[in-house]
Amino acid sequence: MSSTALNRSNKSYRSSSSTAKTYSQVKAIFAEARKRGLDNEALHDMVESITRRTRSISSLSYAEAQKVIQRLKGDEFKPLRTLQYHRQKAGIKQLVQDAQLTLIAELASQRNWSAESLTKFCRRQCRHDRPRTTEDANKVIEGLKAMNKREGLWAGA
């Protein structure tokens, strides 16, 4: 086998634009097409006009799938990453998410902490009895993970 063939089989060789689309993107494409009243033929025509290489939704790359979703949703669609970036630039704080609070509780329970101990730790980390924003939650989470890792309580992903 040649070195070129070996490089092509290596995943790091692929550029980020050629990564495969996700299942969620395919679901979004079909949901938006249904919402807009497009039949299967019209949808595939749109895919071909956007990609200029294929009519097949299954052979779309991640970036091409994003372009199809953008076209279907119109101006109202903004990728989450872009939306979060604009919020950050505007100084808008993101409220703490339930998943973050759950993770904090799990990490504290690994240390056998009471609710009072966790409250004291949160006060030290973010100056509140409990995290209010994702920034606060990240401070508490990272602190707990570091402490748990030092004591061998957390394997880290």
C-alpha positions in Angstrom: 0.0 0.0 0.0 1.4 3.4 -0.9 2.0 6.2 1.6 -0.7 8.3 -0.1 -3.2 5.6 0.4 -2.2 5.3 4.1 -2.5 9.1 4.5 -6.0 9.1 3.0 -7.1 6.3 5.4 -5.9 8.4 8.3 -8.7 10.5 9.7 -6.3 13.4 10.5 -5.6 13.7 6.8 -9.2 14.9 6.1 -9.9 18.6 6.3 -12.7 19.9 8.5 -14.8 20.8 5.5 -15.0 17.2 4.4 -16.2 15.8 7.7 -19.5 14.0 7.5 -22.8 15.6 8.3 -24.5 14.7 11.6 -27.7 12.8 12.1 -29.1 16.0 13.7 -28.4 18.0 10.5 -30.2 15.5 8.4 -33.2 15.6 10.7 -33.2 19.4 10.6 -33.0 19.4 6.8 -36.0 17.1 6.4 -38.0 18.9 9.2 -37.4 22.3 7.6 -38.3 21.0 4.1 -41.5 19.5 5.5 -42.3 22.8 7.2 -41.7 24.7 4.0 -43.9 22.3 2.0 -41.0 21.0 -0.2 -41.5 17.6 -1.7 -38.5 15.2 -2.0 -37.7 16.2 -5.6 -37.6 19.9 -4.8 -35.5 19.3 -1.8 -32.9 17.3 -3.8 -32.9 20.0 -6.5 -32.1 22.6 -3.8 -29.3 20.4 -2.4 -27.9 20.2 -5.9 -28.1 23.9 -6.5 -26.3 24.6 -3.1 -23.6 22.0 -3.4 -23.1 22.0 -7.2 -21.8 18.4 -6.9 -24.5 16.1 -5.6 -28.3 15.7 -5.1 -27.8 13.2 -2.4 -28.4 14.3 1.2 -26.5 11.3 2.5 -23.3 12.4 0.8 -23.3 15.9 2.1 -20.3 17.2 4.2 -20.9 19.0 7.5 -20.4 22.4 5.9 -22.7 21.6 3.0 -25.4 20.4 5.4 -25.1 23.7 7.3 -25.5 25.6 4.0 -28.7 23.6 3.2 -30.1 24.3 6.6 -29.2 28.0 6.3 -31.0 28.2 2.9 -34.1 26.4 4.3 -34.4 28.4 7.4 -33.5 31.7 5.8 -32.4 34.7 7.8 -33.8 33.5 11.1 -31.1 30.8 11.4 -27.8 31.4 13.2 -25.5 28.6 14.2 -25.3 28.2 18.0 -21.6 29.0 18.1 -22.2 32.3 16.2 -25.1 33.2 18.6 -23.0 32.5 21.6 -20.1 34.6 20.2 -22.4 37.6 19.6 -23.9 37.3 23.1 -20.4 37.2 24.6 -19.3 40.3 22.6 -22.5 42.1 23.7 -21.7 41.3 27.3 -24.8 39.1 27.8 -24.3 36.5 30.5 -25.6 33.0 29.8 -27.7 31.6 32.7 -26.5 28.4 34.3 -27.9 25.2 32.7 -29.6 22.3 34.5 -26.9 20.0 33.2 -24.2 22.1 34.8 -26.0 22.0 38.1 -26.4 18.3 37.9 -22.7 17.9 37.1 -21.8 20.1 40.1 -24.0 17.9 42.4 -22.4 14.7 41.0 -18.9 16.0 41.5 -19.7 17.1 45.1 -21.3 13.8 45.9 -18.1 12.0 44.9 -16.4 14.0 47.7 -19.3 13.1 50.1 -20.0 16.8 50.6 -23.2 18.0 52.3 -25.3 20.8 50.8 -23.7 23.2 53.3 -20.1 22.3 52.2 -21.1 22.8 48.5 -22.6 26.2 49.3 -19.4 27.3 51.1 -17.3 26.1 48.1 -19.6 28.0 45.7 -19.2 31.2 47.8 -15.5 30.9 47.6 -15.4 30.3 43.9 -18.1 32.6 42.6 -19.2 34.8 45.5 -22.8 33.4 45.4 -24.5 30.5 47.3 -25.0 28.8 44.0 -23.8 29.5 40.4 -25.9 32.0 38.5 -24.2 32.0 35.1 -22.3 29.5 33.1 -19.1 31.3 33.9 -19.8 30.8 37.6 -20.7 27.2 37.0 -17.6 26.5 35.1 -15.4 27.9 37.9 -17.1 25.5 40.4 -17.0 22.6 38.0 -13.4 23.0 37.2 -12.5 23.4 40.8 -14.3 20.3 41.9 -12.8 18.3 39.0 -9.3 19.4 39.9 -9.8 18.5 43.6 -11.4 15.1 42.7 -8.6 14.3 40.2 -5.9 15.0 42.8 -7.6 12.6 45.2 -8.2 10.0 42.5 -12.0 10.4 42.7 -12.5 11.4 39.1 -11.1 9.8 36.0 -11.5 12.8 33.7 -12.8 12.5 30.2 
